Amino acid sequence: MKRGIYLFVIGMAGLSLLALSIPIMAEAVTLEVLNPRGEIKPPPTLAPSPRVTDLAGKRIGIYWNGKSGGNNFWDVAEGLLKEKFPSATILRYKGPFDLGDKVAENLAKEVDIFIYGVGD
């Protein structure tokens, strides 16, 4: 059996039919496809901090990005924390969505526990 591409053409009125056979070569073709993004190395993974077992006597930092209504939420959250852990100290912080490394380092020195909240 002859390999090829067959083209069928039907006339305007549908009355005539023409069949053409175009032979093709049966050679193997290899294509190499490259990823235009290149290699992206994943960022290093860090183990999570050890879980704190008790908040009594701890310094609890609450960070809020200043979105509207977030202060109401954090007021209630702070009240509940003080009610359950009266010896804990609550420190409130407000700033941009992205803390940045320097601010995060400073906050880590000031508090034992950190709660980060954003609103939208």
C-alpha positions in Angstrom: 0.0 0.0 0.0 1.3 3.4 -1.0 1.6 6.0 1.8 0.6 9.5 1.1 -1.7 12.4 1.7 -5.0 12.1 -0.1 -6.8 15.3 -1.1 -10.5 15.1 -2.1 -12.1 18.0 -3.9 -15.8 18.2 -4.4 -17.1 20.4 -7.2 -19.4 23.4 -6.7 -22.6 21.4 -7.5 -21.3 18.4 -5.7 -21.5 16.3 -8.8 -17.8 15.9 -9.6 -15.2 14.3 -7.3 -11.5 14.6 -7.8 -9.0 12.5 -5.7 -5.3 13.3 -5.7 -2.6 11.3 -4.0 0.5 13.2 -2.9 3.3 10.7 -1.9 5.3 11.5 1.3 8.7 10.2 2.5 8.5 8.0 5.6 11.6 9.4 7.4 11.7 9.8 11.2 11.8 13.4 12.3 13.2 14.6 15.6 12.2 18.0 17.1 14.0 19.6 20.0 11.8 21.9 22.0 13.4 24.5 24.4 11.7 26.2 27.3 12.1 30.0 26.8 11.8 30.6 30.5 15.1 28.8 31.3 15.8 27.0 34.5 14.2 28.5 37.6 15.7 27.3 40.9 13.3 27.1 43.8 13.9 29.3 46.8 15.4 27.6 49.9 12.9 26.0 52.2 12.9 26.8 55.9 11.6 24.6 58.7 8.7 26.1 60.6 9.4 27.7 64.0 8.7 25.5 67.0 5.1 25.7 68.1 4.5 27.8 71.3 2.7 25.7 73.9 1.4 28.5 76.1 0.8 32.2 75.6 0.8 33.1 79.3 3.4 35.8 80.0 4.4 36.1 76.3 4.7 39.2 74.2 2.2 38.9 71.3 2.7 41.1 68.3 -0.2 41.9 66.0 0.6 43.4 62.7 -2.0 45.0 60.6 -1.6 46.5 57.1 -4.1 49.4 57.7 -6.9 48.2 55.5 -10.3 49.6 56.4 -12.1 47.7 59.2 -9.1 45.6 60.2 -8.7 47.7 63.4 -12.2 46.5 64.5 -11.1 42.9 64.0 -7.8 43.3 65.8 -9.5 45.1 68.7 -11.7 42.1 69.3 -8.9 39.6 68.8 -6.8 41.6 71.3 -9.6 41.6 73.8 -10.1 37.8 73.5 -6.3 37.2 73.9 -6.2 39.4 77.0 -9.2 37.6 78.5 -7.7 34.2 78.0 -4.1 35.1 78.7 -4.2 38.1 81.1 -0.4 38.0 81.8 0.4 38.3 78.1 1.5 41.6 76.6 -0.1 42.7 73.3 2.0 44.9 71.0 0.2 46.4 68.0 2.0 47.3 64.7 0.7 48.9 61.6 2.5 49.2 58.3 2.6 48.2 54.6 1.6 44.8 53.3 5.2 43.7 52.8 7.1 44.0 56.0 10.5 43.6 54.5 13.4 41.8 56.1 14.6 44.7 58.3 11.2 45.3 59.9 10.6 41.5 60.3 14.0 41.2 62.1 13.2 44.0 64.5 9.7 42.6 65.3 11.2 39.1 65.9 13.4 40.7 68.6 10.5 42.5 70.3 7.9 39.7 70.5 7.6 36.0 71.3 4.5 35.4 69.1 3.6 37.2 65.9 0.2 37.5 64.2 0.2 39.0 60.7 -3.1 40.2 59.3 -4.2 41.8 56.1 -7.6 43.0 55.0 -9.5 43.2 51.7 
